[in-house]
Every structure is written in C-alpha cells, then in structure tokens.
Amino acid sequence: MDFTAIDFETANSGRSSACALGLVQVRDGVVTAEHNWLIDPRQRFDGMNIAIHGITPSMVRGEPTFAELWPTVEPLLQGEIVIAHNASFDMSVLRYCLDDSSLGYPGFQYLCTYLLGKKMLQDLPSHKLNVISAHFGIRLKHHDALEDARASALILLKLMEQWQQFDPLLLAGSQGYKPGTMYDGGYTPFKAVPKKAAKKPAAGKKAAAAPAVSASAGLPVGGTVAAEGGAPAASSGLRPAAAPTAAGAAAVPTLVRGQRVDIGDKLSASRLLAAVEWDAPASQAAAVQPETAAFLLRDSGRCEQERELIFYGNMEDPSGSVFCSKPAAHMGHLYLQLTSLPAAITRIALGLTLAEVSGDSNPDPVMNASVSLIDSRTGAKLAVFPIGQSIMPGMAVVIGEFYRYKDKWRFAAVGERVPGGLPALCSHYGLEADSTGKVRAESAAAAETENPK
C-alpha cells in the first residue's frame, strides 16, 4: 500500500501556470511525509483562480520557479504509483510545466481517485473531492494543495480498505481501469479497459481433457522452452504443478526449477500480476537496488525492438498489454494482460538484475528472491516460485518464462543466474549494444535517484 498523492493549483487557466504543489507519501498504508510548495509561475494571476485557492502574486514572489523546484520533486515521483483527484488535470499541469521548462518526463504510473470514486461510490450525488471527503469523514480545506493531496491519499486508502485490496494497481484493475503512465517522451491516460463481448460456446461440444505434460529436465537460460509432450523428466521433482483450485480448497503450489504451471485458464480474462520480492538490505545507504525486467520475445526467442524490453524508462510495451512498477525498494511488479498481447509475442522472459558496482563499496547480495503469480482481478495467488539463490552485483537471474501452448499461457520456472547482468540479458535476447548501454545508464540513474536530465 505504497503510493504518492499530488495536487496542483494554477495561477490562471493555462496548464503551465502552476503556483502551488502539494505532495503526500504513503508507505504501508500510512502517511509518512508531506510537502507543500509555492511556485512562482512567472505568469499573470486571474481573479477567479485567486478566489478559488487564495494564492496571490505577492505570496509567490521570491519562491522557486517550477524548473528550480523540479530537482527536488522529481525523485519523489520517479518510479512511484502517483494518484490525484481528477488526475487528467494534475498530470496535464505537470506535463505542460515540464514542456515549458524543456525538462524530460519522469517515469511512473498514476491513478485517478475521481474516476475510481465515481465507479465505486455510485450512490453519492457528486464525486468532487469535498463530497467524497465528507462521505469518509475526512477533514478538508478545499483547494489548498497539501490538503487536497492528503485527502486524495486518504480516499484511496478508504477505497482499498472497503474493497480489501492491498495494491492500488490491483484496485484499479478490479474496477476495470488501466493505470495511466508517464515516461520519457510521452504518456498514456488513466482509462477504462474496453470490455470484450463474451464468446458463446458451440452447442454440443464438451471440453476436451487437457493432456498430461512432462516438464523438461532443465531449461537453458533464455532458450526455447522444451517442446510439450516430450520425454519424462529425469527427476521426479520436475513435473507440472497441479492446478490451483478454489480459494481455501488447496494450498498454493510452490514451484521448483524446471516446473511448469498452466495460468491462462485460471485467470479472469488472463490478467496476471507477477510480484517479485526479495529481502530488504540491512544497510539502505550501501544498497544497490535490483530491477525487474521483462523481454517480449518472438518465435526466434529475440526482441525485435527496444520497446519490447519492459524496464525502468520503458514501463509499458507498445500494445499496452505489459507494464511494470516498483511499489517498494524490495519488490517489483509486472502486470500482464495476456489476452491482448500481439500474436507475434509468443514468450515473455522475466528477469531480475543487479547493477555492477564500481569503487570500493561492497554492497550486500540480494537474498531470498521469489515471484508470486496472482490473478490481478481477484487477488488470488496461483503459484509461488522461491528462486533460492543470492544475487551479486553485476549479475542477473532469469526468473522464468511465460509462453503460449495450444492457445493457452503457461509459466516455466527457470531460476538461472546470468553473469554480466542486464547487458548480458539484452545481448542474449537480441537487443543492440546501444540499447543495452542506454538501459544500463537509466538503471544506474534509478538506483542513484539522480535527475536524468
């Protein structure tokens, strides 16, 4: 339950005239930090705007401009789940201000509590911030940037509590919304996912029983997943996982290396969350933060374009079917809408990378990494794969592969370490050397929380 709420006030009707910004950080469902800035927009103030928020030209005189404030704000947004009430307004203010100052866009996903409230609180006469705040008993001085940001944060926590969701992105998905994204060079809006008409089953046809399948005795790193129906594995432990049954009826299967599990038939519209977690390091100051990465692969086992690597700086694939987030320093989330993936994408390799460290620093290895496969609509856990290896700086792990099999999707647990880290993975999956260098530079910037510009 980690996210950041923001709210902008503007001096006039122009979206580049930000004169105040409120920002509230939430960690583990608790407000942990609040920031309130006045901004000198270097633009005229309209009387109507002053009447709404009470900010006058004299109040912002001597305050930083947006460009001067941005190095302070940008690390607080980079890689976050950002929320706002009527997010289309606040995100457009952010974009216009960045464009006006010739600054690059940060990378994050965002949600709108106005649209979520409209969907989830349909009995309310209005879904303005003050109305929903009053509904939940939240005190609010409306149109004060910090107060509005705090109210938006508390509203989201109330909605998550009401619907018993532990992740803001899961909450949005459960209501049929796809998170908006901002990334270097563009953005996508927070919007409802179009509903697909259900296919009517053919009359008189009975469901065919799924054939029993043996797993291969081992999976090469990034290699093609062994053909289904091959010879039985040498080890009796490497066998297909049993299908998870209804909640409470059976334990969640724990996978071992080489094991496979069907996932396509167990998902509501095949919406999957792959939640990767690892132990938080004892010393955050000396820690190098791991990053999750997903490679969208063709039949050749390679990526055809740079944007088919889902990673920091490119958080969503061109089709909008795969996107990633980092809800906390010790976890990375990958969201997959498997049914809407382009037909040319037949496999998705999931990796965990740890950047190489220069100098005399001696960071701790990453310990106890694991991935949980979760139905993102219901929150039901389908399978868990404990990777069970320490990961040193300059190293990567191929966690597993999602792959198509007879119009279904399966997951194969790989758990192979790769020397050379992310550059080696990129080279193996067919990305150009320039692409690899760029990705490494962006990863280092993420770890050091530097201003990418």
N, C-alpha and C positions, 0 to 999 in steps of 0.2 A: 504494500500500500504506500508506495513512494511516488511522488509527483511534485510539480511546481505550478502554482497558480499565478497568473499575471492579470493586470488591468491597466489600460492606458486612459488618460484624459487628454483631450486635444484643445488647442487654442482657438481653432476655427473649424470649418467643415472640411478642410484639407487633411488628408490622412498623414501627411508628413509633418504635421504641426504638434507632435506630442509635447505636452507641457508637464506631465506627471506620469510616473510609473510606480505601481505597487507590485511587489513580488513576495510570495509566501512559499516556503519549502515545507513539504510534509514527508516525514520518514517514519515508516512502520505505523502509519495512521495517526501520527501526532505532529502538530505544527512545531517545527524545530528552529525556524529562522524567518524573520520578516524584514523587508527592506522597503523604504519609501523614498523616492527621489523626485525633486522638482527639476524640470528640464527647461532650459531657455531655447524655445523653438526658433528664435530669430525671425519670427513672423508676427503678423498682426493678431490681436485677440478680438473675437466677436463678442458683442454684449450678450448674446444668447448663451454662448458657451460659458462665459463668466457667471451668468445667472445659474447655470446648472452645477458647476463644480466650485465656484468661488475663487478660482485662481486668477490673479491679475498680473499685468505686465511687471509691476514693481516687485511682486513676490518672486519672480523667476530671474530678476536682474542679478547677475553675478553667479547664477547657477550654471552647471556644465551644460554644454550642448549635447545632443544625442551622440554625436561622434566622440565627444570627450568621455561620455559615460559608458559607451559600449564596451571597452575593455574590462570594465567591472561587471557588466551584466552578462556578457556572452558566456563566460564559464558556468554561470548559474543556469543557463538554458541548454547548453550543448549536451546532446545525448539524453535529455530528460523526456519524460512524459509531461507535456505542458497543457494546462487547462485554462479556460477563460469562459466567462458567461457572454454569449454572443461572440464566439471566437472569431467569426469571419471579420468582425470589426477590428479586434485587437491584433489579429495576425496581419491584416492589411496595413494597420498603422506601423507595425514592426517592419514589414517589407518596404513600405514607402520611405520610412526613415532610413533604412539601410541603403536603399537605392539612392536617396537624396545625398547620402554621405559617401557614396561609392564604396560601400562595405559589403563583404561577402555574407551570404546567408549561413546561419548555423544549421546543424543537423539535429532534428528532434521530431517527435510525433506529438500531435495535440488533439484534444477533445473539447467539445462544447457542452457546458452544463445547461445552457438554454435548451438546446435540442434534446439532450437526454431527459431533462425535466419535462419537456413537452410530451415526450413519449411515455415517460414513467409515471407522471403525475397528472393524468388526463382530467381529473376532477377539479383541478384548480381553475379559477376564472381567467387567470393570466399566468405567464411563466417568466415575467420580469424578475430581476434579481431580488427586488424588495419583497415581491409576493412570495416567492419560494422561501426566502429567508424567514419571513413571518410564519410560514407554514411549519418550518422546522424549529421555530423559536430562536433563530439566530439574530443577535443584535447587529444593526447595520446603520451606519451613517452613509446614506447612498451618495454615489458619485465622488467619494473620497477613494483615491486609487488603492491605498492599502486596505481600507475597509472592504472595498468591492472584491479585491483579490482574496482576502481572508474568507469572505462569505462564500465565494465560489469554491474554495477548498473545502470548507465545512459542508457545503451542499453535496459535493461529490462523495465525501465520507459518509454522509447520511444515506445517499442512494446506494452506495456499496454495502452499507450495513443492512439496509432494507431488503436488498436482493441477495445478500450473503455471498458477495463476490469479493475475492481477495486481490484482484488486479484490475486497475482502471480500464485496461485494454480489453480484458475479458468482459467487463460490464458493458462496454460499448458494443462489443461483438454480440453479446446476448440480446441487445436491443436492435440488432440489425444495422449497426453503424460501423463504418470503416474509418479508423483514425486518419486525420489529416497529417501530412508530413511537410517539413521544410528541409531543404537540402541545398547544398552549394549549387546555385544555378536555377533553382525553381522551387515549386511547392505543389502539393495536392490538397484539395479541401477535405474537411471532415464531412462525410456524406453518408446517406443511407445506401446500403448494398441492394441493388435491384433484385427482386425476388424472381426466381425461375419457376415456371409452371411445372408442377409435378407430372411425371410421365405415367400414363395409365398402363398398368401391366397387361400383357397379352392374355386373352382369355384361354383357359385350359392348360396353361403352361405351369409346370411345377418347378420349383427352384432345384437346380442341379446340385448335388452334393459336391463340396469342394474337395479336390483330390488331395490326399496326404502328400506332403512335400518334405524332403530331407534337405537340411542345410549343408553347405559345403564345409569341408574340414577346416577351411580358413579363407579369409578374404584378403587379397592383395590390396595394398594401400592404393585407393583411388581406382583400382582395377574394376573391370566389369563384374557385376555381381554374378556368381556362378549360376548356370542355367538351372531353372526349376526342374524338378523331377529327375535329377542326376543320381549318381550312386550315393548310398547312405554314407553319412559322415563316419570317420574312423572313431571319433569319440562319442560316446552315448550322451554326453552333456551338450553337444552341439546339435540340438534338434529344434524344430519350430516351436515357438511358445504357444501355449494354449490360449484360446480366445478369451478375453476378459468377459465375464458375464455381468449381470445386473449388479448395481451397487449393493454391497453388503453380502452378495452371494458367494464371492470368491475373493481371494487375496489378489492384489495387483501383481502380475508376473514380473519377476526380476530377471532380466536378460543376462546372458554371458556372451563373450566374444564369439562371433560366428552365428549366433542365434537370430532368427527372423520372426517377425510377428505381422499378421495382417492388420492394417489400420483402416483401410478405405471403408469397409462395411460396418465399422464400429463408430463412425463419426456422423454427427448431424451435418449433412451437406459437406462432409470431408473438411471441416475447419479444425485445424490442428495447431496446438502450441507445443513447441519443443523447448522446454525450460531447462537450461544448462546452469548448474550451480557448482560452486567449489568453496572450500574453506576460506574465510576471510583471513588475510595475513596478520600475524601478530603485530607487525610494525607497518602501519599505513604509510609512513614517511618514506620507507625504503622499498615499498612495494611497487612492482610493475604490474599494471592491470592487464589481465588476459582479455582477449576479444573473441567473440564468436564470429564465424564466417560461414556462409553457405554458397556453394558453387552450383549453378543451374547448368546441367550437362545434357548434351545431345547423345544420340546413339554412339557417336565416336568417343564418348567419355570426356569431352572437352567443352569449354565455353567458347562461344563464337564472338562475344563482345564483352567489353569491360563491365557493362552494367549487369551482366549475368553473375557477377560476384557481389553478393549482398554482404555489406560490411560497413564499418564506420565511414561516412562520407557518401555512401550509396546505400541507403537504408531500405530501398524498395526496388523490386525488379520492374522492367518496363510494362509488364502486364498488370501490375498491382496485385499479383497473387501471392507474393512472398515479401515480407518485411521483417525487420529486426528492431530490437530495442535493448537498452541496458538499464533495467529498473533499479539496479543496485550495483555496487562495485564488485560484488562477488557472484553476480549472476548475469546471464544473457538470455534473451527470449527471441525465438524465431517463430513467426506466425505464418502458416501456410493455408491458402485456400486452394486445395488440391484439385477441385473440380474445374477451376477456371484457369489452370496452368495451360500455356500453349502446348499443343500436341507434340511439338518438336522437343520439348523438355521431357526426357524420359527418366532422369535421375536427379537427385539433389544430394550433394555431399555436404555433411555438416562437420565443421571443424572448430577447434579451439586453439588459439595461437597465443604465444607469449613472446613479446619483442625482445631482441637481444639487447644486453646492457653493456655500455662502454664505460671505461674508467675503472675505479677501484671498488665500486659498490658491489655488494654481494647479496642480492635480494633472495628472499625465500622462494622455494619452488611452490607451484600450485599443487595443492593436495586435495584428495577425495572429491574429484570432479565426477559429476553424474549428469544424466539427462533424463527428464521425465516427459513422457508423451501424454498430452492432456487434450481431451475434447474441449475446445475453447468455447463452445456454446453452453455446455453443462458443467464444466469444471471437473468432469470425471477423469481420473487418472487411468490410462490404458496400459502403460508399461513403464518400467524404470530400468535404466542401464547404468550401473556403477562402473566407471571407467577403471578405477582402481590403480592408477599409476600417478607418480609425481611428474610434473611437467616443469622442466628447467627453462630459463630464458634462452631465446633463440631456437625454441622447439615448438612443434605443433602436434596436435592429435587429430586424426580423422575419427570423429566420434562414431559416425555411422552413415548409412545411405538410405534415403527414401527412393523407391524405384517402382515403376509400373510393371504389373504382371497380370496379363489377361484382363485388362480394363479395371484392375484394382491397384491399390497402392499398398506396399509393404515397407517395413523398416528392417534393415540388416544392421546389427550391432557389430562395429568394426574394432574400435579401440586401439588403433595402431599409431605409435609415435613416429613423427617425421622430423629428422634433423634438418635444420635450415629454416624452420618456422614458416611463416606466411609466404616468403619469397619462393620457397621450395614447393609449397602447395600450388601457388599461382603458376609456376612453370609446369608442374605436372598436369594441371588442368587446362593448359593451352593459352594462358594469358601472356601478352607481350612483356618484354623486360621493362618497358616504360611504364606499363600498367602496374607492374609489381613495385617499382620504385615509388610510384605515386601513392599506392596503398600503404606501403611501409611508412612514408612520410606522414600520411594522415593518421596512422595508428600511433606514431610517436607523439604527434601533436595532441591526440586524445589523451594519451597517458600523462602528458605533462601539463594538460589544461592550458596550453598556450593559445594566443589569438592566431588562428590560421592565416589571417591576412598579414 
